[in-house]
């Protein structure tokens, strides 16, 4: 049974990645989330079985257990979220946060069709794959790793600046955007920036040093290397040329960190409505597609308001 769970878990993870890398599939993020959820569930079941931990739903019945069963009479095994919540779960907190994020997304897409979420969420998907590969090798050996079967997907065209801006400005479905804002507002900056939660990579064109030199499409450098530090410095300069923009949840989190624990989304909404703050002439923020973002000047106005209450 353990080997069967492990085989299915591994195959599901590979299928999830293959689906996401398939250019002919347009529903790829939603399929990745569902299939990867299955992969992790089977992986944790295999781990629990290896550790002789009972992962079936049950209830006390005298001195014994009464097991819950489906209508067909089969045992009801724990779903992924129940596995993560168990005291015996071996998943580290940040990898668990990544999975809880995907579980929350799965709940959203079960009830409403989504569109164009691939680019926005790919950092979380990448972290999910890397975490999965780390754990399956740690628990069952390197031979079960999926990294040996994976490669980076090839692109037919380079992404222009205009295309990148278009992708960045494409609004998420309202229910997805609301879930992401709510989930990430509860994370610390360190957790949010951890590669265990979301694995983010900067890509820059690289030329071979001389003719005939073998050159990989993607080359990774250590994060603390001089080259990486220079790239990050340059990236920071590029980012700073754009005026910082904030979502309401980020502003609420900032005010609470400053001691105004009573300030919430409702307080923020009341303030901007009574202040007519979305009037473009006041310069407090801007509309990007269908989403309103706030500038630093609005944060100062919010801070002044909190100080007077």
Long-range contacts (C-beta under 8 A, 24 or more apart in sequence): 1-49, 2-46, 2-49, 2-50, 5-42, 5-43, 5-45, 5-46, 5-49, 6-42, 6-43, 6-46, 6-136, 6-140, 6-144, 8-42, 9-39, 9-40, 9-41, 9-42, 9-43, 9-45, 9-46, 9-136, 10-39, 10-136, 10-144, 10-146, 12-36, 12-38, 12-39, 12-42, 13-39, 13-43, 13-129, 13-132, 13-136, 13-146, 14-146, 14-149, 14-150, 16-129, 17-129, 17-146, 17-150, 20-118, 20-125, 21-153, 23-153, 28-118, 29-114, 29-117, 29-118, 29-121, 29-125, 30-109, 30-114, 30-117, 32-125, 33-102, 33-105, 33-106, 33-109, 34-106, 34-109, 36-102, 36-125, 36-128, 36-129, 36-132, 37-80, 37-102, 37-103, 37-106, 39-132, 40-80, 40-99, 40-128, 40-132, 41-78, 41-79, 41-80, 41-83, 43-132, 43-135, 43-136, 43-139, 44-78, 44-80, 44-83, 44-84, 44-89, 44-91, 45-77, 45-78, 45-83, 46-139, 46-140, 47-90, 47-139, 48-83, 48-88, 50-139, 50-140, 51-88, 53-86, 53-88, 55-83, 55-86, 90-135, 90-139, 91-135, 92-196, 93-191, 94-191, 94-194, 94-196, 94-197, 95-127, 95-131, 95-135, 95-196, 95-197, 97-187, 97-191, 97-196, 97-197, 98-124, 98-127, 98-128, 98-131, 98-196, 98-197, 98-198, 99-128, 99-131, 100-183, 101-183, 101-197, 102-128, 104-179, 104-183, 105-176, 105-179, 108-175, 108-176, 108-179, 109-176, 111-175, 112-173, 112-175, 114-173, 114-176, 115-173, 116-170, 116-172, 117-172, 117-173, 117-176, 119-167, 119-170, 120-170, 120-172, 123-198, 123-199, 123-200, 124-197, 124-198, 126-198, 126-199, 126-201, 127-195, 127-196, 127-197, 127-198, 127-199, 130-195, 130-199, 131-196, 152-217, 152-218, 154-217, 158-205, 169-288, 169-289, 170-289, 171-288, 171-289, 171-290, 171-291, 177-291, 181-247, 181-248, 181-249, 182-249, 184-249, 185-249, 185-250, 185-252, 185-253, 202-231, 202-232, 202-235, 204-231, 243-295, 243-296, 244-295, 244-296, 245-285, 245-286, 245-288, 245-293, 245-294, 245-295, 246-293, 246-294, 246-295, 246-298, 246-299, 247-291, 247-293, 247-294, 248-294, 251-294, 251-298, 251-299, 251-302, 254-299, 255-302, 255-303, 255-306, 258-303, 258-306, 260-306, 260-309, 262-309, 263-302, 263-306, 268-302, 271-302, 271-305, 272-298, 275-301, 277-301
